[in-house]
Every structure is written in structure tokens, then in C-alpha cells.
Amino acid sequence: MLYRRLGSTDEEVSILGFGTMRLPVIGGDDTRVDEEKAIQMIRYAIDSGVNYIDTAYPYHGGMSESVLGKALEDGYREKVYIATKLPSWLVTGREDMDRYLNEQLERLKTDYIDFYLLHAINRDFWELVKKHGAFDFLDSALKDGRIKYTGFSFHDNFDLFKEVTDSYPWTLCQIQYNFMDENFQAGKDGLLYAASKGMGVVIMEPLRGGYLVSRVPPEVQEIWDSASTQRSPVEWSLNYLWDYPEISVVLSGMSEMRHVEDNIKLADRGLPGSLTEEERSLISRVKEIYMSKTSVNCTGCQYCMPCPSGVNIPENFKYLNNAEMFDNAEGEKALYSGLEGQASNCIECGECEGKCPQKTPIREMLKEVVRLFGK
């Protein structure tokens, strides 16, 4: 296992972090974690050198923190850093923050959280937690020792990311990033900006929800196979991230012991700056092939938002593009069915198109979403 210093702290964290949002479950029920298997996996990872464990209040219907607490008994707590998160969307007052943190300490069977993050920050949740005194709460929890370091996980555009980053002396941030998402949400600009401020950067969705490794098109596999050093799509995806010296931890949501074993082997050689220019070029070619399969040129910048008719334009286009890129229309249709702000709500006012930096014909492409997924 390789380790890196987390931002400007003196903490040495494993480059592979264990994400506990996809633990093994019983009968397909996300709230029924198979505790025996999950504990075995977590302890195997720790015994193999993983020392960064990520969880959150809502994962597995609230069971993730409780199972992790059990896994960290018998001396395992002292071997790891725990990262968990305040459920930002549930906060209705300053007292809620203390209540949730205290509940999480009980679930995790610990006196303190190493890294405490505001969860899923976007514009709405950011305004909510600020309104209810998040900074005072974090200062208080740091002072009384319930948390050691502060951070936030992020799901919005770069402008907001910069605003949040500059608002408080955070220790770390957690962003979605992979070789396909260099311009998505915080993106590469956010990654480098956070690092320039001395923050640790923790990466989520390194495999883009598994899409980059589970549905590899033949033309993409052909490029991977052409490399002088043979790697699996998983290894290419992880090495792309570990190549950045600014990245401290890459989280993997592991649901089988095989995932744990394989990722630990890969983490033995994830050195920064280890990819050659030829290998970086190869990854860029793979990205170009995926991008050539997209239906709409949407970077997720959200300049088109808010839509006066309530259409979540970037999310609609994300499902459309994923369906095309990964030849998975049925899977994306199932996800789209639960989306608030579907494309069928569009009244073709055109307000969005004047704001789009990519000059995307948004109205026409929303019709394509309806054609593929239905109303």
C-alpha cells in the first residue's frame, strides 16, 4: 500500500480509500447489509494497509455507519481514519448539526471523527447549511474534539466550488473525478484549485459508477490492448487518478471481497507521475471515443439552470449520453424514471439556449430524451 500526505496536514493516508456505500447486501435490499461479509472485507482491507474509510449518514439506509462501527471494534479503530458526513439536506436548525454528529459518533462507536464533511454540497444545500450556522458548528466540534478535520463533498459547478473553498479553512474536499469528467462539476480546475489552497483532495466515482469498466466498447478495448504495458480498464482508470500528485485518496465502493483484493494489488504501484506521455495520450484517445458516442455536448456547467419549467437539463443530458456511450438505454431509462424535472416538462421557451457556452440546441435534444426514455 502506498500513502500520501493529506493536503497540508501531517496525516499519511492510503491512496486507496474504502467507500462503504456499496457494501454487500441481503436479498438485493440496500438497507440489509450482509454484516459478516462487510466486516470481513473492511478488516481485510485494513490489514492490507487501507487506513481511510469513508461513510455517510444515509448510506445503506443508515446501516453503513453502524456496520463500520462494528468492523472497527477489537482494535481496528486505532488503525484508520474515519470520514463521514453531515446530511446537509436534513438540517433545519443549528441544533440539528450537533444531534446528527452525536448520533453518528454512537453509530460508529467512537469518541471522534477524523474527517467530518458537509455532504453533497450544491447551491441549495450550501445556502441551507450557511443559514443554520455550519461554520459555528464546525468550529465548536473542532474545539470540543468531536471532529479533527473539516471538509465537504461537492456536486455543483466550479464557480460554487471556488466560493465554498474560499469560505472556510477546510482540510479536504471530496469531488467526482475520472478521465471522462475533467470538466464535470468541480472538475480539473477544482481539483487544482483546492490543492493550491493546501487542501487534501479525495476522489469519488473513479470508475464513473462502474461504467468505465463494466461496459467497455470493443473499440475502446482495442486501444487498451494496444498499450505496451497491459492493464485492465480498472487499473487504467485508477492510475489516471493516482498519476496526479494533488490527489490524496481515491475511494472505491467495494461490494465483493474480489474487488478489495484486486484494488489493493493495484494500490501497490499507484505513484504520482508514473504514466508516460504515450500512456496519457492513450487515455485521451479512449476519452475521445466515448465522447464521440455522446448525443449532446453538455459539460454539466449548469449555466442553463434554473429552468423556468423545472427541467433539470444537465441530468437529462447525462442519462441520454450514458445511454449512448455505454449502450445501456434500458439501464438509464430506469434511472431517468426517478428524475424530478424530466425533459417532457420543457415548454420550449428557449431561455436556456442563450446561456449555454456550448451553444447546444437544448430544446431539440430534450425532445431526443423524451423519444428515448418516454414521458
C-alpha positions as CSV (number, residue, x, y, z in Angstrom):
1,M,0.0,0.0,0.0
2,L,1.2,3.5,-0.9
3,Y,0.5,6.5,1.2
4,R,0.3,10.3,0.7
5,R,0.2,13.3,2.9
6,L,-3.4,14.6,3.1
7,G,-3.2,18.3,2.0
8,S,-1.3,20.5,4.4
9,T,-1.8,18.1,7.4
10,D,0.8,15.7,8.7
11,E,-1.6,12.7,8.2
12,E,-0.5,9.9,5.9
13,V,-3.5,8.3,4.2
14,S,-3.6,5.3,1.9
15,I,-4.1,6.2,-1.7
16,L,-7.0,3.7,-1.8
17,G,-9.9,4.5,0.4
18,F,-12.7,2.1,1.3
19,G,-16.1,3.6,0.3
20,T,-18.9,2.0,2.3
21,M,-21.9,2.9,0.2
22,R,-21.9,-0.3,-1.8
23,L,-21.4,-3.0,0.9
24,P,-22.7,-6.5,0.2
25,V,-26.5,-6.8,1.0
26,I,-29.0,-9.5,1.6
27,G,-31.7,-10.2,-1.0
28,G,-31.0,-7.1,-3.0
29,D,-32.2,-4.8,-0.2
30,D,-29.9,-1.9,0.2
31,T,-30.8,-1.4,3.8
32,R,-30.0,-5.0,4.8
33,V,-26.2,-5.1,4.8
34,D,-24.6,-8.6,5.0
35,E,-22.7,-7.6,8.1
36,E,-20.5,-10.7,8.3
37,K,-19.2,-10.3,4.7
38,A,-18.9,-6.5,5.1
39,I,-16.9,-6.7,8.3
40,Q,-14.6,-9.3,6.8
41,M,-14.0,-7.1,3.8
42,I,-13.3,-4.0,5.8
43,R,-10.9,-5.7,8.2
44,Y,-9.1,-7.4,5.3
45,A,-8.6,-4.0,3.7
46,I,-7.3,-2.5,6.9
47,D,-5.0,-5.5,7.5
48,S,-3.7,-4.9,4.0
49,G,-2.9,-1.2,4.6
50,V,-6.0,0.7,3.8
51,N,-6.4,3.4,6.5
52,Y,-9.1,5.7,5.0
53,I,-12.7,4.6,5.4
54,D,-15.5,6.7,4.0
55,T,-19.1,6.5,5.1
56,A,-22.1,8.9,5.5
57,Y,-25.3,9.2,7.4
58,P,-27.7,7.9,4.7
59,Y,-25.7,5.1,3.2
60,H,-27.5,1.8,3.2
61,G,-30.5,3.4,4.9
62,G,-28.3,4.4,7.8
63,M,-26.7,1.0,8.3
64,S,-23.3,1.8,6.8
65,E,-22.1,3.8,9.8
66,S,-23.4,1.1,12.2
67,V,-21.7,-1.7,10.4
68,L,-18.5,0.2,10.1
69,G,-18.6,0.8,13.9
70,K,-18.8,-2.9,14.4
71,A,-16.0,-3.6,12.0
72,L,-13.7,-1.2,13.8
73,E,-14.1,-2.9,17.2
74,D,-11.3,-5.2,18.5
75,G,-8.5,-2.6,18.0
76,Y,-9.3,-1.7,14.4
77,R,-10.5,1.9,15.2
78,E,-7.0,2.9,16.1
79,K,-5.7,1.8,12.7
80,V,-7.8,4.0,10.5
81,Y,-9.1,7.5,9.7
82,I,-12.9,7.7,9.6
83,A,-14.5,10.1,7.2
84,T,-18.3,10.7,7.5
85,K,-20.7,13.4,6.5
86,L,-23.4,15.7,7.9
87,P,-26.7,15.2,6.0
88,S,-26.9,18.8,4.8
89,W,-30.4,18.4,3.3
90,L,-31.9,17.4,6.6
91,V,-30.7,20.4,8.6
92,T,-33.5,22.6,9.8
93,G,-31.6,24.4,12.6
94,R,-28.2,24.8,14.3
95,E,-29.1,22.1,16.9
96,D,-29.7,19.5,14.2
97,M,-26.0,19.5,13.3
98,D,-24.9,18.6,16.8
99,R,-27.7,16.0,17.0
100,Y,-26.6,14.3,13.8
101,L,-22.9,14.3,14.7
102,N,-23.6,12.8,18.2
103,E,-25.8,10.1,16.6
104,Q,-23.0,9.3,14.1
105,L,-20.5,9.0,16.9
106,E,-22.8,6.5,18.6
107,R,-23.3,4.5,15.4
108,L,-19.5,4.4,14.8
109,K,-18.7,3.6,18.4
110,T,-16.1,6.3,18.6
111,D,-15.4,9.5,20.5
112,Y,-14.3,11.4,17.5
113,I,-14.5,11.6,13.7
114,D,-11.2,12.2,11.9
115,F,-12.6,13.9,8.8
116,Y,-16.1,15.4,9.0
117,L,-17.6,16.7,5.8
118,L,-20.7,18.6,4.8
119,H,-22.4,16.2,2.5
120,A,-23.4,16.7,-1.2
121,I,-22.9,20.4,-1.3
122,N,-24.7,22.2,-4.1
123,R,-26.1,25.7,-4.3
124,D,-29.3,24.9,-2.3
125,F,-27.6,22.8,0.4
126,W,-24.8,25.4,0.7
127,E,-27.3,28.2,1.4
128,L,-29.1,25.9,3.8
129,V,-26.1,25.0,6.0
130,K,-24.8,28.5,6.0
131,K,-28.2,29.8,7.1
132,H,-28.2,27.5,10.1
133,G,-24.7,28.2,11.3
134,A,-22.5,25.5,9.8
135,F,-19.3,27.4,10.4
136,D,-20.1,27.9,14.1
137,F,-21.0,24.2,14.4
138,L,-17.7,23.1,12.8
139,D,-15.7,25.4,15.0
140,S,-17.4,24.1,18.0
141,A,-17.0,20.4,17.1
142,L,-13.3,21.0,16.4
143,K,-12.8,22.8,19.7
144,D,-14.5,20.1,21.8
145,G,-12.7,17.3,20.0
146,R,-15.6,15.5,18.3
147,I,-14.0,16.0,15.0
148,K,-10.4,16.5,14.0
149,Y,-10.6,18.0,10.5
150,T,-13.3,19.5,8.3
151,G,-14.3,19.1,4.7
152,F,-17.1,19.0,2.2
153,S,-18.3,16.7,-0.7
154,F,-19.4,18.5,-3.8
155,H,-21.9,18.3,-6.6
156,D,-22.2,21.5,-8.5
157,N,-20.2,23.8,-10.8
158,F,-16.7,25.2,-10.5
159,D,-17.9,28.7,-9.6
160,L,-19.7,27.5,-6.5
161,F,-16.8,25.1,-5.7
162,K,-14.4,28.1,-5.6
163,E,-16.9,30.0,-3.4
164,V,-17.2,27.2,-0.9
165,T,-13.4,26.5,-0.9
166,D,-12.7,30.2,-0.1
167,S,-15.3,30.5,2.6
168,Y,-13.7,28.4,5.4
169,P,-10.3,26.9,6.3
170,W,-11.2,23.4,5.2
171,T,-8.8,20.5,5.4
172,L,-10.2,18.5,2.5
173,C,-12.8,18.2,-0.3
174,Q,-14.4,15.2,-2.0
175,I,-15.2,15.5,-5.7
176,Q,-16.3,13.3,-8.5
177,Y,-13.4,12.9,-11.0
178,N,-12.2,10.4,-13.6
179,F,-10.8,10.6,-17.0
180,M,-14.2,11.3,-18.5
181,D,-15.2,14.0,-16.0
182,E,-12.3,16.5,-16.3
183,N,-14.9,19.3,-17.0
184,F,-17.7,17.9,-14.8
185,Q,-18.8,19.7,-11.6
186,A,-15.7,20.9,-9.8
187,G,-13.5,19.2,-12.5
188,K,-9.8,19.5,-13.0
189,D,-9.9,23.2,-12.3
190,G,-11.5,22.5,-8.9
191,L,-9.0,19.7,-8.1
192,L,-6.0,22.0,-8.8
193,Y,-7.6,25.0,-7.0
194,A,-8.2,23.0,-3.8
195,A,-4.7,21.6,-3.9
196,S,-3.3,25.1,-4.4
197,K,-5.1,26.1,-1.2
198,G,-3.4,23.3,0.7
199,M,-6.5,21.1,0.8
200,G,-6.5,17.3,0.6
201,V,-8.4,16.0,-2.4
202,V,-10.5,12.9,-2.1
203,I,-11.9,11.4,-5.3
204,M,-15.3,9.6,-5.6
205,E,-16.7,7.9,-8.7
206,P,-13.2,7.0,-10.1
207,L,-14.9,4.4,-12.4
208,R,-18.0,6.6,-13.1
209,G,-20.3,4.3,-11.3
210,G,-18.6,1.3,-12.9
211,Y,-19.5,2.3,-16.4
212,L,-15.8,2.7,-17.4
213,V,-15.1,-0.9,-16.6
214,S,-18.3,-2.9,-16.9
215,R,-19.5,-2.0,-20.4
216,V,-16.3,-1.3,-22.4
217,P,-17.0,-0.9,-26.1
218,P,-14.8,-3.1,-28.5
219,E,-13.1,0.0,-30.0
220,V,-12.1,1.2,-26.5
221,Q,-10.8,-2.3,-25.5
222,E,-8.8,-2.3,-28.7
223,I,-7.0,0.8,-27.6
224,W,-6.4,-0.6,-24.1
225,D,-5.0,-3.8,-25.7
226,S,-2.6,-1.7,-27.9
227,A,-0.7,-0.4,-24.9
228,S,2.9,-1.6,-24.4
229,T,2.1,-2.2,-20.7
230,Q,-1.1,-4.3,-20.4
231,R,-3.6,-3.1,-17.8
232,S,-7.2,-3.8,-17.0
233,P,-9.7,-0.9,-17.5
234,V,-9.9,-0.6,-13.7
235,E,-6.1,-0.2,-13.5
236,W,-6.1,2.4,-16.3
237,S,-8.9,4.4,-14.6
238,L,-7.2,4.3,-11.1
239,N,-3.7,5.0,-12.4
240,Y,-5.1,8.1,-14.3
241,L,-6.1,9.5,-10.9
242,W,-3.0,8.3,-8.9
243,D,-0.9,10.0,-11.5
244,Y,-2.0,13.3,-10.1
245,P,0.2,14.3,-7.1
246,E,-2.6,16.6,-6.0
247,I,-4.9,13.7,-5.3
248,S,-4.6,12.2,-1.8
249,V,-7.2,9.4,-1.8
250,V,-9.2,7.6,-4.4
251,L,-12.3,6.0,-3.0
252,S,-13.7,2.7,-4.2
253,G,-17.1,1.5,-3.3
254,M,-16.3,-2.2,-3.0
255,S,-19.1,-4.8,-2.7
256,E,-17.2,-8.0,-3.1
257,M,-14.0,-9.4,-1.5
258,R,-12.6,-9.8,-5.0
259,H,-12.9,-6.0,-5.5
260,V,-10.9,-5.4,-2.3
261,E,-8.2,-7.9,-3.2
262,D,-7.8,-6.6,-6.7
263,N,-7.7,-2.9,-5.8
264,I,-5.2,-3.4,-3.0
265,K,-2.8,-5.0,-5.5
266,L,-3.2,-2.0,-7.8
267,A,-2.6,0.4,-5.0
268,D,0.9,-1.0,-4.6
269,R,2.0,0.8,-7.7
270,G,-0.1,4.0,-7.9
271,L,2.7,6.5,-7.9
272,P,2.2,10.1,-8.9
273,G,3.7,11.0,-12.3
274,S,4.1,7.3,-13.2
275,L,2.2,7.4,-16.5
276,T,4.2,8.1,-19.6
277,E,3.2,10.7,-22.2
278,E,2.3,7.8,-24.5
279,E,0.0,6.3,-21.9
280,R,-1.7,9.7,-21.2
281,S,-2.3,10.1,-24.9
282,L,-3.8,6.6,-25.0
283,I,-6.2,7.5,-22.2
284,S,-7.1,10.7,-24.2
285,R,-7.9,8.6,-27.2
286,V,-10.2,6.4,-25.1
287,K,-12.0,9.5,-23.8
288,E,-12.4,10.8,-27.4
289,I,-14.1,7.5,-28.4
290,Y,-16.5,7.7,-25.5
291,M,-17.2,11.4,-26.3
292,S,-17.8,10.6,-29.9
293,K,-20.7,8.4,-28.8
294,T,-22.4,11.1,-26.9
295,S,-25.6,12.6,-28.2
296,V,-25.2,16.1,-26.8
297,N,-22.2,18.3,-26.0
298,C,-23.1,19.0,-22.3
299,T,-20.3,19.6,-19.8
300,G,-22.7,19.9,-16.8
301,C,-21.7,23.5,-16.2
302,Q,-25.3,24.4,-15.3
303,Y,-25.3,27.8,-16.8
304,C,-28.6,26.9,-18.4
305,M,-30.1,26.5,-15.0
306,P,-32.5,27.1,-13.4
307,C,-35.1,26.2,-16.0
308,P,-38.4,28.2,-15.5
309,S,-40.3,25.0,-16.2
310,G,-38.3,23.0,-13.7
311,V,-36.4,20.8,-16.2
312,N,-33.1,19.5,-14.8
313,I,-31.3,20.0,-18.1
314,P,-27.9,18.6,-17.3
315,E,-29.3,15.5,-15.6
316,N,-31.5,14.8,-18.6
317,F,-28.5,15.0,-20.9
318,K,-26.3,12.9,-18.5
319,Y,-28.8,10.0,-18.8
320,L,-29.0,10.5,-22.6
321,N,-25.3,10.5,-23.1
322,N,-24.7,7.5,-20.8
323,A,-27.3,5.5,-22.7
324,E,-25.4,6.2,-25.9
325,M,-21.8,5.9,-24.6
326,F,-22.3,2.7,-22.8
327,D,-25.1,1.1,-24.9
328,N,-27.3,1.0,-21.9
329,A,-30.6,2.6,-22.8
330,E,-32.7,0.4,-20.5
331,G,-30.5,0.9,-17.5
332,E,-30.5,4.7,-18.0
333,K,-34.3,4.7,-18.6
334,A,-34.7,3.1,-15.2
335,L,-32.6,5.8,-13.5
336,Y,-34.3,8.5,-15.6
337,S,-37.7,7.4,-14.4
338,G,-36.9,8.7,-10.9
339,L,-35.7,12.1,-12.0
340,E,-37.5,15.2,-11.0
341,G,-37.6,17.7,-13.8
342,Q,-37.8,15.4,-16.8
343,A,-37.4,16.6,-20.3
344,S,-41.2,16.3,-21.0
345,N,-41.7,19.4,-18.8
346,C,-40.0,21.6,-21.4
347,I,-42.2,24.3,-22.9
348,E,-39.6,25.3,-25.5
349,C,-39.2,28.9,-24.1
350,G,-35.6,28.8,-25.3
351,E,-34.2,30.8,-22.3
352,C,-31.6,28.1,-21.6
353,E,-30.1,28.2,-25.1
354,G,-29.0,31.8,-24.8
355,K,-27.0,30.9,-21.7
356,C,-25.3,27.7,-22.9
357,P,-21.5,28.2,-23.5
358,Q,-21.5,25.1,-25.8
359,K,-24.3,26.6,-28.0
360,T,-26.2,23.3,-27.6
361,P,-29.6,23.1,-29.3
362,I,-31.1,22.2,-25.9
363,R,-34.8,22.2,-26.9
364,E,-34.2,19.7,-29.7
365,M,-32.0,17.5,-27.5
366,L,-34.6,17.4,-24.8
367,K,-37.0,16.1,-27.4
368,E,-34.5,13.3,-28.0
369,V,-34.5,12.5,-24.3
370,V,-38.3,12.1,-24.5
371,R,-38.0,10.0,-27.6
372,L,-35.6,7.6,-26.0
373,F,-37.0,7.4,-22.5
374,G,-40.6,8.4,-22.9
375,K,-42.7,10.8,-20.7
